[in-house]
Amino acid sequence: GNSVTQMEGPVTLSEEAFLTINCTYTATGYPSLFWYVQYPGEGLQLLLKATKADDKGSNKGFEATYRKETTSFHLEKGSVQVSDSAVYFCALMKFSGANSKLTFGKGITLSVRP
Amino acid sequence: EAEVAQSPRYKITEKSQAVAFWCDPISGHATLYWYRQILGQGPELLVQFQDESVVDDSQLPKDRFSAERLKGVDSTLKIQPAELGDSAMYLCASSLSGTVYGYTFGSGTRLTVV
């Protein structure tokens, strides 16, 4: 079945540091890939997405590239801010019409120190 | 910006009691999802509706959980009787049918069973 594996956390960085959060997936065919962010006490917000191989999703300084050859979708940001502290989830969707659903990784907590 | 509404935001209930959560999706979104997120883990799908019909409830513990979406708009998730292990965040999400672009989550209901 479909699955998403995220690197173990938590991750603690100083403000303005470079961020990489690894994500790999297992799926047949060509799923769509997503990063969601969850701030404390809130629901999930879509951060970025990519729907086909070599697509790059980007938003708020975050980027991730859909790598079919390595089945990866690593999240990066060149300079993190304290306000980026949150839990980040990688997810995939295998589109099958009305039965499409998101499958999530376990998430990783990012803490950014001033 | 359109939102998925959920209530209550927080719920504390005693073991063996009944509890219900409500979700109102974004207007026009035919697909509605209920996810359960245990602390420290990624969300897991409980049930998916397409209009008023259940598309996937394979992970719903049907001996105690039930879900309905009678008019194909808002939805209710019920647990009876609640168990300690049901303590989690219950997230509702909605999407346009057939989209590969992910979906919109509500802020969730934090359930604590004591």
gemmi code that builds the backbone of each chain (N, CA, C; Angstrom):
import gemmi

chains = {
    "A": [
        ("GLY", (0.813, -1.194, 0.000), (0.000, 0.000, 0.000), (0.848, 1.246, 0.000)),
        ("ASN", (0.181, 2.379, -0.045), (0.870, 3.670, -0.038), (1.380, 4.014, 1.356)),
        ("SER", (2.562, 4.611, 1.405), (3.099, 5.016, 2.707), (4.068, 6.179, 2.539)),
        ("VAL", (4.263, 6.906, 3.626), (5.166, 8.055, 3.654), (6.075, 7.909, 4.865)),
        ("THR", (7.363, 8.107, 4.647), (8.339, 8.014, 5.729), (9.042, 9.355, 5.899)),
        ("GLN", (8.997, 9.882, 7.101), (9.676, 11.140, 7.394), (10.848, 10.875, 8.333)),
        ("MET", (11.831, 11.751, 8.247), (12.978, 11.637, 9.134), (12.533, 11.802, 10.581)),
        ("GLU", (13.299, 11.202, 11.485), (12.981, 11.279, 12.900), (13.260, 12.681, 13.424)),
        ("GLY", (12.437, 13.088, 14.360), (12.624, 14.402, 14.959), (12.822, 14.316, 16.451)),
        ("PRO", (12.681, 15.395, 17.196), (12.426, 16.738, 16.678), (13.687, 17.400, 16.129)),
        ("VAL", (13.474, 18.520, 15.458), (14.567, 19.306, 14.915), (14.562, 20.676, 15.591)),
        ("THR", (15.722, 21.077, 16.074), (15.867, 22.387, 16.695), (16.945, 23.159, 15.948)),
        ("LEU", (16.597, 24.358, 15.504), (17.519, 25.189, 14.737), (17.542, 26.599, 15.313)),
        ("SER", (18.606, 27.293, 15.020), (18.669, 28.716, 15.342), (18.061, 29.513, 14.202)),
        ("GLU", (17.525, 30.666, 14.537), (16.945, 31.538, 13.507), (17.974, 31.801, 12.400)),
        ("GLU", (17.484, 31.814, 11.167), (18.257, 32.040, 9.938), (19.051, 30.810, 9.494)),
        ("ALA", (18.938, 29.706, 10.185), (19.612, 28.483, 9.747), (18.889, 27.883, 8.546)),
        ("PHE", (19.611, 26.987, 7.844), (19.041, 26.273, 6.697), (18.296, 25.036, 7.192)),
        ("LEU", (17.139, 24.793, 6.592), (16.306, 23.674, 7.007), (16.165, 22.656, 5.891)),
        ("THR", (16.332, 21.382, 6.232), (15.957, 20.274, 5.358), (15.207, 19.261, 6.185)),
        ("ILE", (14.033, 18.869, 5.713), (13.273, 17.790, 6.336), (13.048, 16.730, 5.256)),
        ("ASN", (13.550, 15.540, 5.525), (13.476, 14.481, 4.516), (12.133, 13.773, 4.517)),
        ("CYS", (11.707, 13.412, 3.317), (10.462, 12.669, 3.143), (10.628, 11.732, 1.952)),
        ("THR", (10.328, 10.464, 2.142), (10.296, 9.515, 1.041), (8.945, 8.821, 1.045)),
        ("TYR", (8.582, 8.285, -0.103), (7.268, 7.681, -0.200), (7.331, 6.348, -0.925)),
        ("THR", (6.288, 5.567, -0.712), (6.089, 4.314, -1.431), (4.691, 4.345, -2.019)),
        ("ALA", (4.602, 4.213, -3.318), (3.293, 4.215, -3.978), (3.463, 3.694, -5.391)),
        ("THR", (2.429, 3.103, -5.907), (2.441, 2.728, -7.318), (2.005, 3.933, -8.138)),
        ("GLY", (2.452, 3.988, -9.341), (2.029, 5.061, -10.230), (2.595, 6.411, -9.842)),
        ("TYR", (1.785, 7.427, -10.014), (2.265, 8.803, -9.849), (1.375, 9.572, -8.877)),
        ("PRO", (1.691, 9.474, -7.590), (0.866, 10.204, -6.622), (1.158, 11.696, -6.669)),
        ("SER", (0.268, 12.478, -6.116), (0.552, 13.879, -5.817), (1.172, 13.929, -4.420)),
        ("LEU", (2.059, 14.899, -4.204), (2.787, 14.997, -2.943), (2.542, 16.346, -2.294)),
        ("PHE", (2.514, 16.351, -0.970), (2.140, 17.543, -0.220), (3.002, 17.690, 1.027)),
        ("TRP", (3.142, 18.926, 1.452), (3.601, 19.238, 2.800), (2.515, 20.050, 3.477)),
        ("TYR", (2.137, 19.574, 4.678), (1.203, 20.298, 5.521), (1.937, 20.761, 6.774)),
        ("VAL", (1.463, 21.881, 7.345), (2.042, 22.406, 8.579), (0.936, 22.528, 9.623)),
        ("GLN", (1.291, 22.215, 10.851), (0.324, 22.295, 11.949), (0.927, 23.118, 13.074)),
        ("TYR", (0.341, 24.276, 13.323), (0.768, 25.115, 14.434), (0.082, 24.636, 15.708)),
        ("PRO", (0.666, 24.925, 16.860), (0.142, 24.392, 18.123), (-1.356, 24.622, 18.301)),
        ("GLY", (-2.067, 23.546, 18.576), (-3.496, 23.636, 18.852), (-4.386, 23.854, 17.646)),
        ("GLU", (-3.808, 23.797, 16.457), (-4.595, 24.076, 15.253), (-4.661, 22.855, 14.329)),
        ("GLY", (-5.502, 22.988, 13.310), (-5.584, 21.952, 12.295), (-4.438, 22.071, 11.309)),
        ("LEU", (-4.490, 21.273, 10.265), (-3.417, 21.247, 9.274), (-3.668, 22.274, 8.176)),
        ("GLN", (-2.582, 22.921, 7.763), (-2.660, 23.867, 6.653), (-1.766, 23.376, 5.525)),
        ("LEU", (-2.272, 23.459, 4.322), (-1.460, 23.081, 3.175), (-0.324, 24.091, 3.002)),
        ("LEU", (0.907, 23.589, 2.969), (2.068, 24.450, 2.792), (2.464, 24.528, 1.315)),
        ("LEU", (2.605, 23.366, 0.684), (2.925, 23.337, -0.743), (2.606, 21.964, -1.307)),
        ("LYS", (2.615, 21.879, -2.620), (2.255, 20.616, -3.274), (2.984, 20.485, -4.602)),
        ("ALA", (3.044, 19.252, -5.088), (3.570, 18.979, -6.427), (2.797, 17.795, -6.984)),
        ("THR", (2.397, 17.878, -8.217), (1.501, 16.862, -8.761), (2.150, 15.939, -9.767)),
        ("LYS", (3.380, 16.242, -10.199), (4.054, 15.330, -11.116), (5.559, 15.431, -10.933)),
        ("ALA", (6.250, 14.444, -11.466), (7.703, 14.353, -11.312), (8.399, 15.624, -11.794)),
        ("ASP", (9.401, 16.045, -11.002), (10.239, 17.227, -11.258), (9.529, 18.548, -10.980)),
        ("ASP", (8.264, 18.493, -10.589), (7.587, 19.716, -10.158), (8.231, 20.214, -8.870)),
        ("LYS", (8.300, 21.529, -8.719), (8.756, 22.128, -7.474), (7.603, 22.906, -6.876)),
        ("GLY", (7.223, 22.550, -5.664), (6.240, 23.319, -4.928), (6.951, 24.340, -4.070)),
        ("SER", (6.350, 25.518, -3.908), (6.981, 26.539, -3.075), (5.923, 27.432, -2.445)),
        ("ASN", (6.250, 27.911, -1.238), (5.339, 28.787, -0.519), (6.051, 29.294, 0.726)),
        ("LYS", (5.940, 30.580, 1.006), (6.486, 31.196, 2.227), (7.970, 30.908, 2.412)),
        ("GLY", (8.715, 30.774, 1.335), (10.143, 30.517, 1.422), (10.503, 29.041, 1.486)),
        ("PHE", (9.510, 28.176, 1.642), (9.728, 26.738, 1.645), (9.658, 26.206, 0.204)),
        ("GLU", (10.464, 25.162, -0.054), (10.442, 24.529, -1.357), (10.553, 23.016, -1.190)),
        ("ALA", (9.996, 22.285, -2.163), (10.182, 20.834, -2.214), (10.040, 20.408, -3.659)),
        ("THR", (10.900, 19.494, -4.101), (10.890, 19.018, -5.478), (10.515, 17.551, -5.511)),
        ("TYR", (9.587, 17.226, -6.380), (9.086, 15.861, -6.558), (10.139, 15.072, -7.337)),
        ("ARG", (10.816, 14.144, -6.661), (11.860, 13.346, -7.287), (11.373, 11.916, -7.450)),
        ("LYS", (10.990, 11.591, -8.667), (10.456, 10.249, -8.937), (11.551, 9.194, -8.790)),
        ("GLU", (12.779, 9.517, -9.222), (13.841, 8.513, -9.240), (14.264, 8.101, -7.839)),
        ("THR", (14.115, 9.017, -6.870), (14.468, 8.686, -5.487), (13.229, 8.593, -4.602)),
        ("THR", (12.070, 8.682, -5.183), (10.777, 8.691, -4.461), (10.855, 9.586, -3.227)),
        ("SER", (11.262, 10.831, -3.456), (11.453, 11.745, -2.336), (10.777, 13.084, -2.595)),
        ("PHE", (10.550, 13.804, -1.509), (9.915, 15.130, -1.577), (10.406, 15.912, -0.361)),
        ("HIS", (11.696, 16.179, -0.319), (12.313, 16.818, 0.841), (11.945, 18.293, 0.920)),
        ("LEU", (11.663, 18.758, 2.125), (11.286, 20.155, 2.354), (12.521, 20.963, 2.734)),
        ("GLU", (12.679, 22.140, 2.137), (13.826, 22.989, 2.422), (13.397, 24.441, 2.605)),
        ("LYS", (14.188, 25.134, 3.431), (14.022, 26.580, 3.556), (15.396, 27.162, 3.861)),
        ("GLY", (15.725, 28.224, 3.181), (17.067, 28.773, 3.278), (17.349, 29.469, 4.603)),
        ("SER", (16.321, 30.052, 5.221), (16.535, 30.835, 6.443), (15.264, 30.759, 7.285)),
        ("VAL", (15.304, 29.929, 8.326), (14.084, 29.738, 9.109), (13.895, 30.887, 10.107)),
        ("GLN", (12.644, 31.082, 10.482), (12.269, 32.092, 11.456), (11.603, 31.419, 12.662)),
        ("VAL", (11.555, 32.135, 13.759), (10.908, 31.597, 14.958), (9.462, 31.208, 14.660)),
        ("SER", (8.816, 31.982, 13.804), (7.416, 31.726, 13.467), (7.226, 30.453, 12.647)),
        ("ASP", (8.303, 29.844, 12.180), (8.202, 28.565, 11.454), (8.098, 27.371, 12.399)),
        ("SER", (8.225, 27.597, 13.687), (8.118, 26.515, 14.667), (6.730, 25.891, 14.574)),
        ("ALA", (6.683, 24.598, 14.274), (5.420, 23.901, 14.036), (5.733, 22.427, 13.791)),
        ("VAL", (4.687, 21.670, 13.517), (4.860, 20.274, 13.108), (4.618, 20.192, 11.608)),
        ("TYR", (5.496, 19.513, 10.899), (5.426, 19.419, 9.447), (5.141, 17.979, 9.034)),
        ("PHE", (4.140, 17.824, 8.174), (3.720, 16.510, 7.705), (3.890, 16.415, 6.195)),
        ("CYS", (4.533, 15.354, 5.773), (4.589, 15.008, 4.365), (3.424, 14.059, 4.070)),
        ("ALA", (2.833, 14.186, 2.897), (1.677, 13.356, 2.576), (1.630, 13.077, 1.086)),
        ("LEU", (0.963, 12.006, 0.732), (0.739, 11.706, -0.684), (-0.734, 11.428, -0.919)),
        ("MET", (-1.145, 11.681, -2.144), (-2.491, 11.340, -2.577), (-2.396, 10.582, -3.886)),
        ("LYS", (-2.952, 9.381, -3.855), (-3.047, 8.598, -5.076), (-4.446, 8.832, -5.607)),
        ("PHE", (-4.504, 9.483, -6.735), (-5.792, 9.912, -7.257), (-6.524, 8.735, -7.861)),
        ("SER", (-7.742, 8.506, -7.372), (-8.590, 7.461, -7.958), (-10.031, 7.927, -7.910)),
        ("GLY", (-10.241, 9.138, -8.423), (-11.578, 9.686, -8.492), (-12.141, 9.957, -7.120)),
        ("ALA", (-13.331, 9.466, -6.868), (-14.010, 9.774, -5.610), (-13.347, 9.133, -4.415)),
        ("ASN", (-12.452, 8.168, -4.664), (-11.860, 7.459, -3.544), (-10.462, 7.960, -3.215)),
        ("SER", (-10.097, 9.150, -3.652), (-8.788, 9.696, -3.343), (-8.691, 10.026, -1.869)),
        ("LYS", (-7.537, 9.761, -1.270), (-7.341, 10.117, 0.122), (-5.876, 10.438, 0.354)),
        ("LEU", (-5.643, 11.274, 1.361), (-4.298, 11.631, 1.758), (-3.749, 10.602, 2.747)),
        ("THR", (-2.502, 10.192, 2.519), (-1.781, 9.344, 3.458), (-0.625, 10.161, 4.005)),
        ("PHE", (-0.531, 10.246, 5.340), (0.430, 11.122, 5.989), (1.606, 10.356, 6.575)),
        ("GLY", (2.747, 11.043, 6.659), (3.842, 10.584, 7.479), (3.565, 10.919, 8.934)),
        ("LYS", (4.508, 10.569, 9.809), (4.300, 10.760, 11.247), (4.456, 12.207, 11.686)),
        ("GLY", (5.062, 13.002, 10.851), (5.270, 14.393, 11.209), (6.576, 14.598, 11.939)),
        ("ILE", (7.076, 15.827, 11.860), (8.300, 16.174, 12.581), (8.129, 17.560, 13.176)),
        ("THR", (8.539, 17.695, 14.430), (8.414, 18.968, 15.119), (9.662, 19.799, 14.892)),
        ("LEU", (9.456, 21.012, 14.420), (10.540, 21.964, 14.225), (10.435, 23.068, 15.274)),
        ("SER", (11.514, 23.299, 15.988), (11.598, 24.411, 16.937), (12.728, 25.318, 16.483)),
        ("VAL", (12.423, 26.603, 16.349), (13.423, 27.578, 15.923), (13.689, 28.523, 17.085)),
        ("ARG", (14.969, 28.607, 17.482), (15.376, 29.472, 18.596), (15.757, 30.849, 18.072)),
        ("PRO", (15.406, 31.898, 18.846), (15.781, 33.263, 18.427), (17.302, 33.434, 18.385)),
    ],
    "B": [
        ("GLU", (-11.756, 34.006, 3.282), (-11.397, 32.677, 2.786), (-12.298, 31.628, 3.420)),
        ("ALA", (-12.822, 30.713, 2.606), (-13.735, 29.690, 3.084), (-13.005, 28.757, 4.049)),
        ("GLU", (-13.735, 28.299, 5.069), (-13.155, 27.424, 6.074), (-14.037, 26.211, 6.305)),
        ("VAL", (-13.424, 25.176, 6.844), (-14.154, 24.018, 7.341), (-14.391, 24.263, 8.831)),
        ("ALA", (-15.661, 24.250, 9.223), (-16.015, 24.538, 10.614), (-16.164, 23.239, 11.392)),
        ("GLN", (-15.599, 23.207, 12.596), (-15.745, 22.054, 13.470), (-16.135, 22.519, 14.859)),
        ("SER", (-16.938, 21.703, 15.533), (-17.249, 21.984, 16.936), (-17.536, 20.673, 17.665)),
        ("PRO", (-17.298, 20.638, 18.975), (-16.646, 21.690, 19.749), (-15.148, 21.722, 19.473)),
        ("ARG", (-14.475, 22.683, 19.977), (-13.034, 22.779, 19.816), (-12.325, 21.823, 20.771)),
        ("TYR", (-12.858, 21.722, 21.959), (-12.322, 20.819, 22.973), (-13.479, 20.064, 23.618)),
        ("LYS", (-13.204, 18.803, 23.986), (-14.224, 18.006, 24.640), (-13.541, 17.066, 25.628)),
        ("ILE", (-14.019, 17.103, 26.868), (-13.567, 16.158, 27.877), (-14.762, 15.298, 28.240)),
        ("THR", (-14.585, 14.000, 28.192), (-15.678, 13.099, 28.499), (-15.171, 11.938, 29.344)),
        ("GLU", (-16.061, 11.344, 30.068), (-15.675, 10.197, 30.878), (-15.764, 8.920, 30.048)),
        ("LYS", (-14.925, 7.994, 30.415), (-14.948, 6.677, 29.776), (-16.360, 6.107, 29.832)),
        ("SER", (-16.776, 5.481, 28.744), (-18.071, 4.819, 28.557), (-19.204, 5.784, 28.194)),
        ("GLN", (-18.920, 7.085, 28.200), (-19.940, 8.044, 27.773), (-19.952, 8.166, 26.255)),
        ("ALA", (-21.031, 8.750, 25.743), (-21.135, 9.025, 24.313), (-20.631, 10.433, 24.041)),
        ("VAL", (-20.043, 10.618, 22.859), (-19.550, 11.932, 22.464), (-19.763, 12.097, 20.959)),
        ("ALA", (-20.023, 13.333, 20.553), (-20.276, 13.595, 19.135), (-19.534, 14.847, 18.696)),
        ("PHE", (-19.073, 14.817, 17.455), (-18.377, 15.951, 16.861), (-19.105, 16.346, 15.581)),
        ("TRP", (-19.047, 17.627, 15.293), (-19.757, 18.140, 14.121), (-18.791, 18.832, 13.167)),
        ("CYS", (-19.081, 18.708, 11.873), (-18.248, 19.329, 10.856), (-19.118, 19.923, 9.761)),
        ("ASP", (-18.819, 21.144, 9.361), (-19.486, 21.794, 8.237), (-18.426, 22.106, 7.187)),
        ("PRO", (-18.444, 21.425, 6.054), (-17.381, 21.616, 5.058), (-17.541, 22.924, 4.295)),
        ("ILE", (-16.576, 23.196, 3.458), (-16.663, 24.351, 2.581), (-17.813, 24.144, 1.602)),
        ("SER", (-18.581, 25.186, 1.375), (-19.736, 25.082, 0.498), (-19.324, 24.583, -0.885)),
        ("GLY", (-20.043, 23.570, -1.357), (-19.752, 23.032, -2.687), (-18.787, 21.866, -2.692)),
        ("HIS", (-18.168, 21.606, -1.560), (-17.238, 20.474, -1.485), (-18.026, 19.190, -1.259)),
        ("ALA", (-17.973, 18.306, -2.250), (-18.763, 17.081, -2.171), (-18.094, 16.011, -1.310)),
        ("THR", (-16.775, 16.101, -1.186), (-16.051, 15.060, -0.452), (-15.699, 15.547, 0.945)),
        ("LEU", (-15.984, 14.727, 1.932), (-15.724, 15.073, 3.332), (-14.999, 13.911, 3.992)),
        ("TYR", (-14.005, 14.249, 4.803), (-13.164, 13.259, 5.464), (-13.143, 13.513, 6.977)),
        ("TRP", (-13.111, 12.420, 7.724), (-12.794, 12.488, 9.152), (-11.470, 11.752, 9.380)),
        ("TYR", (-10.555, 12.455, 10.021), (-9.261, 11.884, 10.374), (-9.108, 11.896, 11.895)),
        ("ARG", (-8.343, 10.946, 12.395), (-7.968, 10.924, 13.805), (-6.453, 11.093, 13.900)),
        ("GLN", (-6.045, 12.003, 14.765), (-4.621, 12.256, 14.953), (-4.267, 12.032, 16.417)),
        ("ILE", (-3.594, 10.924, 16.669), (-3.107, 10.639, 18.022), (-1.842, 11.462, 18.245)),
        ("LEU", (-1.648, 11.927, 19.457), (-0.537, 12.807, 19.783), (0.789, 12.204, 19.322)),
        ("GLY", (1.528, 12.980, 18.553), (2.842, 12.543, 18.089), (2.816, 11.723, 16.823)),
        ("GLN", (1.632, 11.582, 16.225), (1.518, 10.804, 14.995), (0.831, 11.615, 13.900)),
        ("GLY", (0.906, 11.084, 12.687), (0.206, 11.729, 11.591), (-1.268, 11.357, 11.589)),
        ("PRO", (-2.095, 12.167, 10.943), (-3.523, 11.857, 10.871), (-3.779, 10.566, 10.106)),
        ("GLU", (-4.798, 9.841, 10.544), (-5.208, 8.607, 9.878), (-6.688, 8.713, 9.519)),
        ("LEU", (-7.000, 8.312, 8.296), (-8.366, 8.425, 7.817), (-9.291, 7.463, 8.554)),
        ("LEU", (-10.400, 8.001, 9.044), (-11.440, 7.166, 9.640), (-12.544, 6.859, 8.636)),
        ("VAL", (-13.035, 7.919, 7.970), (-14.146, 7.734, 7.054), (-14.116, 8.837, 6.008)),
        ("GLN", (-14.542, 8.471, 4.792), (-14.635, 9.410, 3.685), (-16.031, 9.343, 3.100)),
        ("PHE", (-16.624, 10.512, 2.891), (-17.937, 10.618, 2.263), (-17.819, 11.265, 0.887)),
        ("GLN", (-18.613, 10.803, -0.024), (-18.850, 11.478, -1.288), (-20.334, 11.811, -1.293)),
        ("ASP", (-20.625, 13.118, -1.179), (-22.007, 13.550, -0.910), (-22.485, 12.848, 0.364)),
        ("GLU", (-23.585, 12.137, 0.314), (-24.074, 11.505, 1.544), (-23.637, 10.051, 1.687)),
        ("SER", (-22.882, 9.550, 0.719), (-22.506, 8.139, 0.712), (-21.102, 7.933, 1.283)),
        ("VAL", (-20.943, 6.849, 2.029), (-19.626, 6.475, 2.547), (-18.812, 5.828, 1.431)),
        ("VAL", (-17.623, 6.361, 1.184), (-16.734, 5.820, 0.155), (-15.720, 4.874, 0.775)),
        ("ASP", (-15.240, 5.222, 1.970), (-14.213, 4.416, 2.634), (-14.401, 4.549, 4.137)),
        ("ASP", (-14.703, 3.475, 4.790), (-14.745, 3.459, 6.267), (-14.002, 2.248, 6.794)),
        ("SER", (-13.002, 1.815, 6.034), (-12.290, 0.588, 6.379), (-11.517, 0.702, 7.696)),
        ("GLN", (-11.136, 1.917, 8.096), (-10.385, 2.105, 9.335), (-11.260, 2.631, 10.476)),
        ("LEU", (-12.539, 2.676, 10.279), (-13.453, 3.152, 11.320), (-13.813, 1.986, 12.250)),
        ("PRO", (-13.556, 2.132, 13.562), (-13.932, 1.060, 14.502), (-15.450, 1.023, 14.677)),
        ("LYS", (-16.084, 0.237, 13.871), (-17.545, 0.328, 13.733), (-18.308, -0.172, 14.959)),
        ("ASP", (-17.608, -0.846, 15.870), (-18.320, -1.288, 17.062), (-18.637, -0.109, 17.987)),
        ("ARG", (-17.895, 0.995, 17.841), (-18.147, 2.120, 18.721), (-18.246, 3.453, 17.989)),
        ("PHE", (-17.758, 3.525, 16.784), (-17.766, 4.769, 16.014), (-18.847, 4.697, 14.942)),
        ("SER", (-19.489, 5.833, 14.717), (-20.419, 5.962, 13.603), (-20.289, 7.356, 13.018)),
        ("ALA", (-20.586, 7.466, 11.740), (-20.512, 8.757, 11.066), (-21.661, 8.861, 10.083)),
        ("GLU", (-22.181, 10.062, 9.957), (-23.260, 10.268, 9.003), (-23.140, 11.644, 8.362)),
        ("ARG", (-23.704, 11.711, 7.174), (-23.740, 12.971, 6.419), (-25.058, 12.942, 5.642)),
        ("LEU", (-26.126, 13.097, 6.377), (-27.462, 12.778, 5.887), (-27.871, 13.545, 4.631)),
        ("LYS", (-27.569, 14.820, 4.577), (-28.001, 15.625, 3.430), (-26.828, 15.969, 2.516)),
        ("GLY", (-25.725, 15.306, 2.734), (-24.571, 15.545, 1.894), (-23.886, 16.874, 2.138)),
        ("VAL", (-24.172, 17.483, 3.307), (-23.518, 18.756, 3.618), (-22.694, 18.572, 4.886)),
        ("ASP", (-23.269, 18.892, 6.058), (-22.512, 18.737, 7.294), (-22.519, 17.279, 7.752)),
        ("SER", (-21.644, 16.997, 8.701), (-21.449, 15.610, 9.118), (-21.259, 15.533, 10.622)),
        ("THR", (-21.615, 14.383, 11.181), (-21.431, 14.119, 12.600), (-20.678, 12.814, 12.777)),
        ("LEU", (-19.702, 12.837, 13.651), (-18.953, 11.644, 14.037), (-19.280, 11.358, 15.495)),
        ("LYS", (-19.659, 10.139, 15.781), (-20.053, 9.779, 17.141), (-19.205, 8.620, 17.663)),
        ("ILE", (-18.946, 8.676, 18.955), (-18.255, 7.579, 19.630), (-19.124, 7.155, 20.827)),
        ("GLN", (-19.443, 5.888, 20.869), (-20.224, 5.372, 21.988), (-19.972, 3.886, 22.158)),
        ("PRO", (-19.416, 3.482, 23.305), (-18.910, 4.292, 24.397), (-17.464, 4.727, 24.161)),
        ("ALA", (-17.110, 5.849, 24.696), (-15.736, 6.340, 24.560), (-14.791, 5.520, 25.437)),
        ("GLU", (-13.577, 5.317, 24.941), (-12.536, 4.611, 25.680), (-11.326, 5.538, 25.829)),
        ("LEU", (-10.475, 5.215, 26.793), (-9.317, 6.064, 27.061), (-8.460, 6.247, 25.806)),
        ("GLY", (-8.345, 5.185, 25.023), (-7.517, 5.230, 23.812), (-8.089, 6.092, 22.700)),
        ("ASP", (-9.301, 6.587, 22.888), (-9.894, 7.462, 21.876), (-9.421, 8.903, 22.016)),
        ("SER", (-8.693, 9.201, 23.064), (-8.174, 10.559, 23.246), (-7.273, 10.914, 22.068)),
        ("ALA", (-7.626, 11.973, 21.369), (-6.928, 12.341, 20.143), (-7.524, 13.640, 19.616)),
        ("MET", (-6.932, 14.128, 18.520), (-7.511, 15.238, 17.768), (-8.305, 14.633, 16.612)),
        ("TYR", (-9.544, 15.068, 16.459), (-10.380, 14.600, 15.365), (-10.515, 15.735, 14.352)),
        ("LEU", (-10.005, 15.462, 13.168), (-9.936, 16.481, 12.125), (-10.928, 16.175, 11.013)),
        ("CYS", (-11.613, 17.194, 10.588), (-12.500, 17.094, 9.433), (-11.862, 17.851, 8.278)),
        ("ALA", (-12.031, 17.354, 7.084), (-11.509, 18.021, 5.899), (-12.503, 17.874, 4.768)),
        ("SER", (-12.420, 18.781, 3.808), (-13.297, 18.664, 2.648), (-12.536, 19.024, 1.385)),
        ("SER", (-13.061, 18.550, 0.262), (-12.425, 18.850, -1.011), (-13.453, 18.782, -2.127)),
        ("LEU", (-13.095, 19.408, -3.244), (-13.886, 19.235, -4.454), (-13.667, 17.818, -4.960)),
        ("SER", (-14.639, 17.210, -5.523), (-14.495, 15.854, -6.026), (-13.488, 15.805, -7.164)),
        ("GLY", (-12.694, 14.767, -7.130), (-11.793, 14.529, -8.243), (-10.566, 15.408, -8.267)),
        ("THR", (-10.300, 16.119, -7.198), (-9.132, 16.991, -7.204), (-7.883, 16.246, -6.760)),
        ("VAL", (-6.745, 16.597, -7.328), (-5.486, 16.035, -6.870), (-4.730, 17.047, -6.035)),
        ("TYR", (-5.383, 18.116, -5.654), (-4.689, 19.236, -5.018), (-4.828, 19.287, -3.508)),
        ("GLY", (-5.117, 18.156, -2.900), (-5.206, 18.149, -1.450), (-6.536, 18.696, -0.989)),
        ("TYR", (-6.678, 18.820, 0.300), (-7.926, 19.345, 0.785), (-7.739, 20.265, 1.983)),
        ("THR", (-8.852, 20.891, 2.387), (-8.825, 21.897, 3.448), (-9.283, 21.259, 4.752)),
        ("PHE", (-8.485, 21.481, 5.796), (-8.807, 20.932, 7.110), (-9.454, 21.971, 8.003)),
        ("GLY", (-10.308, 21.504, 8.890), (-10.799, 22.333, 9.978), (-9.785, 22.381, 11.103)),
        ("SER", (-10.122, 23.136, 12.144), (-9.199, 23.298, 13.271), (-9.192, 22.099, 14.207)),
        ("GLY", (-10.162, 21.204, 14.049), (-10.148, 19.974, 14.818), (-10.887, 20.060, 16.140)),
        ("THR", (-11.214, 18.891, 16.678), (-11.771, 18.754, 18.025), (-10.791, 17.925, 18.838)),
        ("ARG", (-10.323, 18.514, 19.938), (-9.405, 17.792, 20.819), (-10.233, 17.048, 21.848)),
        ("LEU", (-10.228, 15.716, 21.781), (-10.994, 14.880, 22.707), (-10.072, 14.312, 23.775)),
        ("THR", (-10.487, 14.461, 25.020), (-9.799, 13.832, 26.134), (-10.795, 12.945, 26.865)),
        ("VAL", (-10.468, 11.668, 26.964), (-11.325, 10.720, 27.675), (-10.675, 10.419, 29.025)),
        ("VAL", (-11.433, 10.626, 30.095), (-10.868, 10.441, 31.438), (-11.582, 9.302, 32.183)),
    ],
}
model = gemmi.Model(1)
for chain_id, residues in chains.items():
    chain = gemmi.Chain(chain_id)
    for i, (resn, *xyz) in enumerate(residues, 1):
        res = gemmi.Residue()
        res.name, res.seqid = resn, gemmi.SeqId(i, " ")
        for name, pos in zip(("N", "CA", "C"), xyz):
            atom = gemmi.Atom()
            atom.name, atom.element = name, gemmi.Element(name[0])
            atom.pos, atom.b_iso = gemmi.Position(*pos), 0.0
            res.add_atom(atom)
        chain.add_residue(res)
    model.add_chain(chain)
structure = gemmi.Structure()
structure.add_model(model)
structure.setup_entities()
